[in-house]
Amino acid sequence: MAITNGLQTIQNALQKDSALMTFIRIAREKGLAAALGIRTAATAATTAAETAQTAAVEANTAAWLTNPVGVVVVAVLALAAGIAVLTSKLMEDTEAEKGEAEAIKSVKSATEEGYKSYKKTELELEQLKRTVNNFVGTKKEEERLVNDLNQKYGTALGKYKDLDSWKKALANTSLYYCRVL
């Protein structure tokens, strides 16, 4: 019965941790999808600017071939229009790049937070293993330590009656618990 309760407790804890990792993965995927969308929009804007530039060059060439006076007027107008379109598109590209950088920064931050949480838990469990393995004290102190462990970690790792059971549980489940994080 105690094993079943312990396994159920571990399963519940792992499901909670699994939900956290799922949230982090979804946040990262949404950030990457947003960055990809922004980059696609920037590419489309650049293509439009290049198309406008090509049209301006062709119009300029046609003007040069038809009338020397008109050529100057058309060339100046085409150049001004091309500069305006290009400037507008370059500004859009800059904004898209800023959005993409922010999305990447957000994903990186979420990943770093998850890793820090993992490392903190791993170090805490390693310290806990050392404390349990190196325990030297009275039976009363052992009972107090077991009660403290059950209260603090019982939900995640199960509740045990003695220090030997905690040693076995920590040896068997702590690494798996950290990996699930």
Secondary structure, 3 states (H helix, E strand, C coil): CHHHHHHHHHHHHHHHHHHHHHHHHHHHHHHHHHHHHHHHHHHHHHHHHHHHHHHHHHHHHHHHHHCHHHHHHHHHHHHHHHHHHHHHHHHHHHHHHHHHHHHHHHHHHHHHHHHHHHHHHHHHHHHHHHHHHCCCCCHHHHHHHHHHHHHHHHHHHCCCCCHHHHHHHHHHHHHHHHHHC
